Each structure stands twice: as C-alpha cells, then as structure tokens.
C-alpha cells in the first residue's frame, strides 16, 4: 500500500512541477529531414549530421515543487562539434507548437553560422551574441522569427525563475544579450549556473579528436559488437587506466592485524556484459573510456592478420598507388594507398547453382530483348537481301487488288544503338559474414546477386565486369578480380563468385578510384559503376567516421568528373544518415532486407540504363 501511494505521489508531484508544455511539444524525428535541408541550404557544413543531444546536469535555479519532486536537474542543450549538430529530441519550452518548431528552425540557422565552441570556453556568452548578430545580418528574414522567440523566452523566464538577489545581475545581463545581441561584453558572476537559454548553442566538454592511449589500433566497435539502439549521442573521452601499482598505500596502525594482502583486482572489468549498462549510460554526462591492461578470462582479442602467401588469394602484380582525401587538412594525400589486384585462390570452374537456374532463365529471356547484337529487320522497303515471305505476301495482295505502291520485300541488318560499359564493385568486408536471414549470410546473398546479374547482362549483350574489394589499412586494399571486360561469361566466372569469402575492412575510396581507372580504359558512351555494400567505409587506421565518408565522397566526385555514373546499392539500415551525402540523393538505393538483393538488382540495372521490362 505504501509503495502504491508513493508511486502515485511521485507521478503527481512530478507532473505538477513541470515548467514546460508537453501538449505543445515538437519532436526532432518529425523535423529532422526539414532541418537538415534548411541547415545545408543556409550554407552549413554538408558533412555535419543531426543527432539527439543527451541531457546534461545543470545547476540552475529550481522552484520549490521541483526540489520536492527531484526534477529540473538535467536538460538537453543544443551544441555542435566538428561532425555533429546536437539538438534536443523534443522541444516543449513554449505553449504554442509553432514557437517550438520555430526554435528548431532558429537553432539550425544559428548552427550554420557558428563554428564549434572550444571545450570549456569562457567566451561562449559573447560568442553566441556574435553568432546571433552574424546570422540575423546574413539572413534578415529570420529577424521576425528571432524576435518572437525572444519575446516568448522572456515571458517564460518570468514565469519559471525565482532568483535571489545575487543571481539577478547575471539574469539581467542574459536578457539584455537576448534583446540586443552584442550589447553585453561579460557575464556577471552568480551562484550556480545561469538558467539555460534555449536560443543559444552551448560548448561541449570534450570536442578534441578522441585519441586512444597506446599504439595498438582497435577494430571499429560497429564491427565487433551489437549496435546500440539508442539514437542519443553523448560526449566521451579516452583516459589512461590506472594499474594500481603506483602511489602510496596508507592504513591505520590498529588495522595491521586485519590487513593481509593488497591484490590489484580491476573491479571495473567483468567477464559478462552488464545488462544495465545502457541505463547507466543514460545517467552519465561524460562517458570515459580506458584501455584495460589485464586480460579477461572469457574474451579473446582478435586482430585480423593476413594469411600466408600459400593460403591467400593470388596477387596479380605489386599493386598501384592511389591518393586519399584528408578532410581535416583539406588536401589530397598523393600515393597514400596501395591497391593490389587479386584472383581468388582455389576457384575452379563451376556451373550456375541449381536453385538460381529458373530465375536466371527468366532474366535471360527478359534481358535478351535489349541485346545489342545486330538484328534482321524484315518487310523493309529497302535493304540488302530479299525477304521471300514478304515478296510472296506482296504478290498475293497485288493479285487481290490490295497491294501497296511501295513493296516492303527487303531484309535489312541493323545494329542496336546502345554503347554501355558497367562495372560491379561488391563489398567483401568482414561484415558480410553476418546473417541476412535464417538460411543465408550476406556474402551468400552477394554471390547470388552476382550470379543472376551476370546472367542478365550476358543476355543483354552489354559489356560488364565484376570486382570485389576489402582492405587492411592503407597499404593493403584488395581488389578481387571476378570478371574483366575482355573475359567471356561462363563457368570460370561462376567458380570465382563461388570462391568469394568475407575479407577485412571497407576502404571504399581507393577501391572506387581503381574501378574508375578500369572504366576509363574501356571507353563507352555510358559508363556505370554499381557499388554493392552493407555498411559505411571503415578500416583499422584513421579511415573511420567522417574521414572515411569524406574520402569516399571525393572519390565519387572524381568518378563523375571522369564521366562515370555511380550508384550505390546498400543494405545498411542506418544508411540514411550518410549515404545521401556521400553518393547524392539520386545516387543510391537502400534495400530493407538483404535477401531481396538478387531479385531487385537486375530491375535496378534496367532503370539505371534507361530501360524497362
């Protein structure tokens, strides 16, 4: 009974203590696409991603009811760093939904005119005023929006704040800075933190690039563990893990008889995953990661290494050097990556798998309609050879009095006007070892897709080639040759497809540059690069996060300049966050289920080449 009463009391007092307007709330998920478009249209960094800001602890003034309810201690504040713009997952500060939606619009516009604030910067108060001034001067149409938000914010601050005499000068300075940006040069001191200003961007605590301690590079977390379902981005830092062997051990003399031995046991490490780790992380403002020096009994650290020469694929030369784009330095690193062409070892000629034969026959019949080989046109008014059947029909019609003045009794040979070269580049990274459904892995789906697409393209007569790629750091980018342009389609190619296995990592930029060079060596009226992948670019070294995305984007731009049309087919469910930026809004196709790829890929090829079944 006491517990039931306590729960009802907690719900009641928490609801009464709320100083916002939940009924007028606007969700970021509903506004995210619009905000991203507005942010980029206003000149914001195209590579910046919109993410949900985690709540932070604030020491602002609280009402008596909030102190009783224990609320008002945390608030989600808008801020940005080099890679993300963090916004609250919902805004309900004002009683009208239009004002809350306008606040999202204003924060996106302000972020487009603002550089990331330094961690712990004392000038954030002045910097925000300058950013507001710059934004209003650059986009005068936002002045009415800003004035409405300032008026609403001042009204709400009057309602929710009960300030002491010591905090009043600071609050008045904040209000003056809101009304007239740039008019206040310093923020007076006061107890606690100033009440947050929803119209401003706040500095992050740790915006420097994260550096791991030690020299050993770890594989990407997305490759080695299950992705978190939470969409909230939290601030993090790396720190050294103390080994417990340094420092002075102090104890009281009377405890000598009870003290036996000091054992440096790392209590933060456990053999089993903590089931409450996600909930604990939600309560943390700053997540600190460290490298544990001790080994754990039930976990084995694996470092993917290259197999021996006798077991590895067959290299077709020493490889070629390619540049790589460093977005931090905004320059192209010449001869930075080495791409090594390879042939699958142990690939023996094999027929098309039995389970694909029926689908392959149907595709061959459909694609044969677009065959570019010369065709014989019958019943023509002119041509090189006489059409006997047409001549007989014409004589019969003339005897019956129905003959035409011009006799269509000739056969004409005509070549189809279709000059196209297609290169299929398949991702063979370690992530393709995952299961697509209960029966097949992703690599199995990719094999089936290559089998069927090759059957269709062979029937159409289009020139095509197939390659796979994976990588292990910049000096070992592997390009597996499945079929080149000069090789006929047949059992040799089917055998190589069957021999494909999941490889290493996904250094996509170097592979795309190699594929572009191959297409440049085979000129055609239309050249198409079709990329099959199941995730974003990554590798063991710096090729992670935005670095890999930016290099891939530059490689796509280089391909377009060379006259190559690129299109990405992805089965990554989180691709909407990065694929439009890398490949363009019309340059990709996302498949919800990996096992749909063999069925969809031939139809997609027809759409990309301007044909329809």
C-alpha positions in Angstrom: 0.0 0.0 0.0 2.8 2.4 0.9 4.5 1.7 -2.4 1.4 2.3 -4.4 0.8 5.6 -2.6 4.4 6.6 -3.1 4.3 5.9 -6.9 1.1 7.9 -7.3 2.6 10.8 -5.2 5.7 10.8 -7.3 3.7 10.9 -10.6 1.5 13.7 -9.2 4.3 15.9 -7.8 6.4 15.4 -10.9 3.6 16.4 -13.2 2.8 19.5 -11.1 6.4 20.6 -11.0 6.8 20.5 -14.8 7.7 24.0 -16.2 7.2 23.1 -19.8 4.3 22.4 -22.1 4.2 18.7 -23.2 1.0 19.2 -25.1 2.8 21.6 -27.5 5.9 19.5 -27.9 7.6 19.2 -31.3 9.7 16.1 -32.0 13.1 16.2 -33.6 12.3 13.0 -35.5 9.4 14.8 -37.3 11.5 17.8 -38.1 14.9 16.2 -38.8 14.7 16.0 -42.6 13.4 19.5 -43.0 16.1 20.8 -40.6 18.9 19.0 -42.4 17.7 20.5 -45.7 17.5 24.0 -44.2 20.9 23.7 -42.5 22.6 22.8 -45.8 20.6 25.4 -47.8 21.8 28.1 -45.4 25.5 27.2 -46.1 26.1 24.8 -43.2 28.7 22.1 -43.4 27.3 19.4 -45.7 29.1 16.7 -43.8 27.6 17.6 -40.5 25.0 15.2 -39.1 22.0 16.0 -36.9 21.9 13.9 -33.7 20.0 13.8 -30.5 21.6 15.7 -27.6 21.8 13.9 -24.3 20.6 15.6 -21.2 23.3 17.4 -19.1 23.3 18.2 -15.4 22.7 21.9 -14.8 22.9 23.8 -11.5 20.2 26.4 -12.4 17.5 27.8 -10.1 14.7 25.4 -9.3 11.2 26.0 -7.9 10.1 24.6 -4.5 8.0 22.0 -6.3 10.9 20.9 -8.4 13.1 20.4 -5.4 10.4 18.3 -3.8 9.9 16.2 -7.0 13.7 16.0 -7.6 13.3 17.3 -11.2 14.9 20.1 -13.1 18.4 18.8 -12.6 19.1 17.8 -16.2 18.3 19.4 -19.5 19.2 18.7 -23.2 21.1 21.6 -24.6 21.9 22.3 -28.3 25.6 22.2 -29.2 27.8 21.1 -32.1 31.2 19.7 -32.8 33.2 19.0 -36.0 31.0 16.2 -37.0 27.5 16.6 -35.4 24.9 19.2 -34.6 23.2 18.0 -31.4 19.6 19.1 -30.8 17.1 18.1 -28.1 14.9 15.1 -29.0 11.9 17.3 -28.3 11.2 21.0 -27.6 8.3 22.0 -25.4 9.5 25.2 -23.9 6.7 27.4 -25.2 2.9 27.0 -25.1 2.5 27.2 -28.9 3.7 24.4 -31.2 4.6 27.0 -33.8 7.1 28.6 -31.4 8.7 25.3 -30.6 9.0 24.5 -34.3 10.5 27.9 -34.9 13.1 27.2 -32.2 14.3 24.1 -34.1 14.5 26.3 -37.3 16.4 29.0 -35.4 18.9 26.6 -33.9 19.6 25.0 -37.3 20.1 28.5 -38.8 22.4 29.6 -35.9 24.5 26.4 -36.3 25.0 27.1 -40.0 26.7 30.4 -39.0 28.6 29.1 -36.0 31.9 27.3 -35.6 32.3 24.7 -32.8 32.9 26.3 -29.5 36.1 25.4 -27.6 35.6 22.9 -24.8 35.2 24.8 -21.5 35.3 28.1 -23.3 34.6 31.1 -21.1 33.6 33.3 -24.0 30.5 31.2 -25.1 28.3 34.0 -23.8 30.0 36.6 -26.1 30.4 34.1 -29.0 26.7 33.3 -29.0 25.9 37.0 -29.3 28.2 37.4 -32.2 26.8 34.4 -33.9 23.3 35.7 -33.5 24.3 39.0 -35.0 26.0 37.4 -37.9 23.0 35.1 -38.5 20.5 37.9 -38.5 22.7 40.1 -40.8 23.2 37.2 -43.2 19.5 36.1 -43.2 17.3 39.2 -42.5 14.2 37.0 -43.0 14.9 35.3 -39.7 14.6 38.6 -37.7 10.8 38.3 -37.0 11.3 34.6 -36.0 14.1 35.6 -33.6 12.1 38.4 -32.1 9.1 36.1 -31.5 11.3 33.6 -29.8 13.0 36.2 -27.6 9.6 37.6 -26.5 8.3 34.1 -25.7 11.6 33.2 -23.8 11.5 36.3 -21.7 7.9 35.6 -20.7 8.7 32.1 -19.8 11.7 33.1 -17.8 9.4 35.5 -15.8 7.1 32.5 -15.0 9.7 29.9 -14.1 12.5 31.7 -12.4 12.6 32.7 -8.8 16.0 34.4 -8.5 18.0 35.5 -5.5 19.5 39.0 -5.3 23.0 37.5 -6.0 21.7 35.9 -9.3 19.7 38.9 -10.5 22.5 40.8 -12.2 23.5 37.8 -14.3 19.9 37.2 -15.3 19.5 40.8 -16.4 22.7 40.5 -18.5 21.3 37.4 -20.2 18.1 39.2 -21.0 19.9 42.2 -22.4 22.1 39.9 -24.6 18.9 38.3 -25.9 17.2 41.6 -26.7 20.3 43.3 -28.2 22.9 40.8 -29.2 26.4 42.1 -28.8 25.5 44.7 -26.2 26.9 42.8 -23.2 30.6 42.0 -23.1 30.8 40.0 -19.9 28.5 37.8 -17.9 28.4 38.7 -14.2 29.2 36.0 -11.6 26.4 34.4 -9.7 25.5 31.3 -7.7 25.3 28.0 -9.6 24.8 28.0 -13.4 22.8 30.6 -15.3 19.4 29.3 -16.4 19.9 27.8 -19.9 19.0 29.9 -22.9 17.3 27.6 -25.4 18.1 30.0 -28.3 21.9 29.6 -27.9 24.4 26.8 -28.7 26.4 25.6 -25.8 30.0 24.4 -25.8 30.8 20.7 -25.5 33.0 19.4 -22.8 35.4 17.5 -25.0 35.5 18.4 -28.6 39.1 17.4 -29.4 39.5 14.3 -31.6 39.4 11.2 -29.4 42.9 9.7 -29.0 43.3 6.2 -27.6 46.2 5.6 -25.3 48.8 3.2 -26.6 49.9 2.4 -30.1 47.7 -0.6 -30.9 44.7 0.3 -33.1 41.4 -1.4 -32.3 38.8 -2.6 -34.9 35.8 -0.4 -35.2 33.2 -1.0 -32.5 30.4 -1.3 -35.1 32.2 -4.4 -36.5 32.8 -6.2 -33.2 29.7 -5.6 -31.1 26.0 -5.1 -31.5 25.0 -1.5 -32.3 23.1 0.4 -29.6 19.5 1.1 -30.3 19.7 4.5 -28.7 20.0 7.4 -31.0 21.3 9.8 -28.4 24.9 11.0 -28.9 26.9 11.5 -25.7 30.2 13.2 -25.0 33.2 10.9 -24.5 36.8 11.0 -23.8 39.7 8.4 -23.5 41.8 8.2 -20.4 44.6 6.0 -19.1 43.6 3.1 -17.0 45.4 3.1 -13.6 47.2 -0.2 -13.0 47.1 0.2 -9.2 50.8 -0.2 -8.7 51.7 3.5 -8.4 51.2 5.7 -5.4 51.4 5.3 -1.6 49.2 2.8 0.3 48.1 4.3 3.7 46.5 2.4 6.6 45.9 2.9 10.2 48.3 1.1 12.5 45.4 -0.6 14.5 44.2 -2.2 11.3 47.5 -4.0 10.9 46.2 -7.3 12.2 43.2 -7.3 9.9 45.2 -6.3 6.8 46.5 -9.3 4.9 47.4 -8.6 1.3 46.8 -6.0 -1.4 45.6 -7.6 -4.6 45.3 -5.2 -7.7 42.0 -6.6 -8.9 40.3 -4.5 -11.6 36.8 -4.3 -10.3 35.5 -2.4 -13.3 36.2 -5.3 -15.7 33.9 -8.2 -15.8 33.7 -11.3 -17.9 30.0 -10.8 -18.6 28.2 -7.8 -20.1 26.3 -5.6 -17.7 22.6 -5.8 -18.6 22.1 -2.3 -17.1 24.9 -0.7 -19.0 22.6 1.2 -21.3 20.5 2.6 -18.5 23.6 3.6 -16.6 25.0 5.4 -19.7 21.8 7.5 -19.9 22.6 9.0 -16.5 26.1 10.0 -17.4 27.0 13.4 -18.7 30.5 12.3 -19.9 31.5 8.8 -20.8 35.2 8.0 -20.2 36.8 5.0 -21.9 40.1 3.4 -21.0 42.2 0.5 -22.1 42.2 -2.3 -19.5 45.7 -3.7 -19.1 44.6 -7.0 -17.7 43.2 -9.9 -19.7 39.7 -11.2 -19.3 39.0 -14.9 -19.0 36.1 -15.3 -21.4 37.2 -12.8 -24.1 39.8 -13.2 -26.8 41.1 -10.2 -28.6 41.3 -10.9 -32.3 43.5 -8.9 -34.7 42.7 -9.8 -38.3 46.0 -10.6 -39.9 46.8 -11.5 -43.5 47.1 -15.2 -44.3 50.2 -16.8 -45.5 51.1 -16.5 -49.2 50.2 -20.2 -49.8 46.7 -19.7 -48.4 45.9 -16.1 -49.5 44.4 -15.1 -52.9 46.8 -14.9 -55.8 48.2 -11.3 -56.3 48.2 -10.1 -59.9 51.1 -7.7 -59.5 52.6 -5.5 -56.9 49.7 -3.1 -56.9 49.0 0.6 -57.8 49.3 3.7 -55.6 46.3 5.9 -55.2 45.7 9.2 -53.4 43.4 9.7 -50.4 41.5 12.8 -49.3 42.2 14.1 -45.8 39.3 16.3 -44.9 41.0 17.6 -41.7 43.8 19.1 -43.7 41.6 19.7 -46.8 44.2 18.1 -49.1 44.7 15.1 -51.3 47.5 12.8 -50.0 49.3 11.6 -53.1 50.3 7.9 -53.4 48.9 7.2 -50.0 47.1 3.9 -50.6 48.2 0.7 -52.4 45.5 -1.3 -54.3 46.5 -4.9 -55.0 44.5 -6.8 -57.7 44.0 -10.4 -56.7 42.5 -13.6 -58.0 40.5 -16.0 -55.7 42.7 -18.9 -54.9 41.3 -22.3 -55.4 38.5 -21.1 -57.7 37.5 -23.9 -60.1 35.1 -23.7 -63.0 31.5 -24.4 -61.7 28.1 -24.2 -63.2 25.3 -21.8 -62.1 23.8 -23.0 -58.8 20.7 -25.2 -59.3 18.5 -23.0 -57.1 19.2 -20.0 -59.3 18.7 -21.6 -62.7 14.9 -20.9 -63.0 15.3 -17.3 -62.1 18.3 -17.0 -64.4 16.3 -18.3 -67.4 13.6 -15.8 -66.8 16.1 -13.0 -66.6 17.9 -14.1 -69.7 14.6 -14.0 -71.6 13.8 -10.5 -70.4 17.2 -9.1 -71.0 17.5 -10.7 -74.4 15.1 -8.0 -75.6 17.8 -5.4 -75.1 20.6 -7.4 -76.8 22.9 -5.1 -78.7 23.9 -7.6 -81.3 22.9 -6.9 -85.0 19.3 -7.8 -85.7 17.5 -8.6 -89.0 14.6 -6.3 -89.8 12.0 -7.9 -92.2 9.5 -6.4 -94.6 11.5 -3.2 -95.2 11.1 -1.0 -98.3 14.9 -1.2 -98.8 17.7 -3.5 -97.7 20.5 -5.8 -98.6 18.6 -9.1 -99.1 15.2 -10.1 -100.5 12.6 -11.2 -97.9 11.0 -14.2 -99.6 7.9 -14.4 -97.3 7.3 -10.7 -97.7 7.6 -11.0 -101.5 5.0 -13.8 -101.6 2.6 -11.8 -99.5 3.1 -8.8 -101.7 2.3 -10.8 -104.9 -0.8 -12.3 -103.2 -2.0 -8.9 -102.2 -1.4 -7.5 -105.7 -3.5 -10.3 -107.3 -6.3 -9.5 -104.8 -6.0 -5.8 -105.6 -4.7 -4.7 -102.2 -1.1 -4.2 -102.9 0.8 -1.1 -101.8 2.6 1.2 -104.2 5.9 0.6 -102.4 6.7 -3.1 -101.9 8.2 -3.9 -98.4 10.0 -7.0 -99.6 13.5 -6.5 -98.3 15.5 -7.6 -95.3 17.8 -5.1 -93.5 20.5 -5.7 -90.9 20.7 -3.0 -88.2 22.9 -2.7 -85.2 21.3 -1.6 -82.0 22.4 1.9 -80.9 23.5 1.0 -77.3 27.1 1.6 -76.1 27.4 0.9 -72.4 30.0 -0.5 -70.0 29.2 -1.4 -66.4 31.5 -2.3 -63.6 30.0 -4.0 -60.5 32.0 -3.4 -57.3 31.0 -5.7 -54.4 31.9 -5.1 -50.7 33.6 -8.2 -49.4 34.4 -6.9 -45.9 34.1 -8.9 -42.7 30.6 -7.5 -42.1 29.3 -9.6 -45.0 29.8 -12.7 -42.7 26.6 -11.7 -40.8 23.3 -13.5 -41.4 20.8 -12.0 -43.8 18.1 -14.3 -42.7 17.7 -17.8 -41.1 19.1 -19.5 -44.2 21.8 -17.3 -45.8 24.6 -14.9 -44.8 25.1 -11.6 -46.5 28.0 -13.0 -48.5 25.7 -15.7 -49.9 23.2 -13.0 -50.9 26.0 -11.1 -52.7 27.1 -14.3 -54.5 23.6 -15.0 -55.7 23.2 -11.4 -56.9 26.4 -11.5 -58.9 25.4 -14.8 -60.5 21.9 -13.5 -61.6 23.1 -10.1 -62.6 25.8 -11.6 -64.7 23.3 -13.9 -66.4 21.1 -11.0 -67.2 23.9 -8.7 -68.5 25.3 -11.5 -70.6 21.9 -12.0 -72.3 21.6 -8.2 -72.9 25.0 -8.1 -74.7 26.2 -5.1 -72.6 29.9 -5.0 -71.7 30.4 -5.6 -68.0 33.0 -6.6 -65.4 32.8 -7.6 -61.7 35.2 -7.0 -58.8 35.1 -7.3 -55.1 37.1 -5.3 -52.5 38.2 -5.2 -48.9 41.1 -3.7 -47.1 43.5 -3.9 -44.1 44.9 -0.5 -43.6 46.0 1.9 -46.4 48.8 -0.3 -47.8 46.7 -3.3 -48.5 43.5 -2.6 -50.3 42.4 -5.8 -52.1 40.6 -5.8 -55.4 39.4 -9.3 -56.2 39.0 -9.8 -60.0 35.8 -11.8 -60.7 35.4 -10.9 -64.4 37.1 -8.4 -66.5 35.7 -6.7 -69.6 37.5 -8.9 -72.1 36.6 -12.2 -70.5 33.5 -14.2 -71.6 30.8 -15.0 -69.1 30.8 -18.7 -68.1 31.8 -21.4 -65.6 35.1 -19.8 -64.9 33.4 -16.7 -63.6 30.8 -18.7 -61.7 33.6 -20.5 -60.0 35.3 -17.3 -58.8 32.0 -16.0 -57.5 31.5 -19.2 -55.6 35.0 -18.8 -54.1 34.4 -15.3 -52.7 34.7 -15.1 -48.9 34.4 -12.3 -46.4 37.6 -10.3 -46.1 38.7 -7.5 -43.9 37.6 -3.8 -43.8 36.0 -1.3 -46.1 38.4 1.3 -47.5 35.9 2.3 -50.2 37.6 5.4 -51.7 40.7 3.6 -53.0 38.5 0.8 -54.5 36.3 3.3 -56.3 39.4 5.1 -57.7 40.7 1.8 -59.1 37.3 1.0 -60.6 37.2 4.4 -62.2 40.5 3.8 -63.8 39.3 0.4 -65.2 36.3 2.1 -66.7 38.5 4.8 -68.2 40.4 2.1 -70.0 37.2 0.9 -71.7 35.5 4.0 -73.2 31.8 3.8 -73.9 29.0 6.3 -74.5 27.7 5.5 -71.0 29.9 4.1 -68.1 28.2 2.9 -65.0 29.9 2.0 -61.6 27.5 -0.1 -59.5 28.6 -0.4 -55.9 27.1 -3.1 -53.6 27.8 -2.6 -49.8 26.3 -3.4 -46.4 27.9 -0.6 -44.3 29.8 2.6 -44.2 33.5 3.0 -45.0 35.9 1.9 -42.3 39.4 0.5 -41.6 41.8 -0.1 -38.8 43.6 3.2 -39.0 42.1 6.7 -39.4 39.7 5.6 -42.0 36.7 5.7 -39.7 33.7 8.0 -39.2 33.7 11.2 -41.2 37.3 10.7 -42.5 36.2 7.6 -44.5 32.9 9.2 -45.6 34.7 12.3 -46.9 37.3 10.3 -48.8 34.6 8.2 -50.4 32.6 11.3 -51.3 35.7 12.8 -53.0 36.3 9.6 -54.9 32.7 9.6 -56.2 33.2 13.3 -57.3 36.4 12.3 -59.1 34.5 9.5 -60.9 31.7 11.9 -62.0 34.4 14.2 -63.4 35.8 11.3 -65.4 32.3 10.8 -67.0 31.4 7.7 -64.8 27.9 7.4 -63.5 27.9 5.9 -59.9 25.2 4.3 -58.0 25.3 2.6 -54.6 23.1 -0.3 -53.5 23.2 -0.7 -49.8 21.5 -3.0 -47.3 22.6 -0.9 -44.3 19.5 0.1 -42.3 21.3 3.2 -41.0 22.3 4.4 -44.4 20.0 7.4 -44.4 22.5 9.2 -42.1 25.3 9.3 -44.5 24.6 7.7 -48.0 22.8 10.8 -49.4 25.8 13.0 -48.5 28.3 10.6 -50.0 26.6 9.4 -53.2 23.9 12.2 -53.7 20.2 12.0 -53.2 19.7 10.3 -56.6 22.8 8.1 -56.4 21.8 5.3 -54.1 19.1 2.7 -53.4 18.5 1.2 -49.9 17.2 -2.3 -49.6 15.3 -3.1 -46.4 16.1 -6.8 -46.4 19.4 -8.2 -47.7 17.7 -11.3 -49.2 15.8 -9.0 -51.6 19.1 -8.0 -53.4 19.2 -10.8 -56.0 15.6 -10.0 -57.1 15.9 -6.2 -57.1 19.4 -5.8 -58.6 18.5 -6.7 -62.2 15.5 -4.4 -62.2 17.6 -1.6 -60.8 20.1 -2.0 -63.5 17.5 -1.6 -66.2 16.2 1.6 -64.5 19.7 3.0 -64.3 20.4 2.3 -68.0 17.1 3.8 -69.2 15.3 0.6 -70.0 12.1 -1.0 -68.6 10.9 -4.6 -68.6 
